Amino acid sequence: MKNNKSVFLFLATIFFALSDLGAQVHVGLYKGGLTNQIGVGTDFEKKYFGELRVIAPDMVNYPSGIEGLFHHNFKQTEWYNLHVGLMLGLHRFEQAKAGIPLGFSFKPISGHRHFIILAETTPYFLASPGELFLRANIGLRYNFGKD
């Protein structure tokens, strides 16, 4: 339990340090197989942005977790962004995991670029069983804050 608190404090510190880089904050809701994720992060229109996600399963007694994600938008246009990043987190009973998310953000409303539809895949390594996994998410994000 002590490890869990230390990692959470570390991820929260990094997240809030990143959030000072920009005035906007985004929220996201993602669906991937059996698990849902709720995220809060910095401005996804910046070249670099961060996000803190909580795994929120829709089943009773299903293991949850927390993740810190750090992204780099390597291709940005008026209609879409492509990003790659690093994911570090805790899953289940203090099992560490690390992955590389690759995502596509589509901005469907030309007059309102605060709203995006996200498609993301993340190959990740779960330390305890020592296995590789592949996760696919689809979701919605919204940027709050100044224009």
Secondary structure, 3 states (H helix, E strand, C coil): CHHHHHHHHHHHHHHHHHHCCCCCEEEEEEEECCEEEEEEEECCCCCEEEEEEEECCCCCCCCCEEEEEEEEEEEECCCEEEEEEEEEEEECCCEEEEECCEEEEECCCCCCCCEEEEEEEEEEEECCCCEEEEEEEEEEEEEECCC
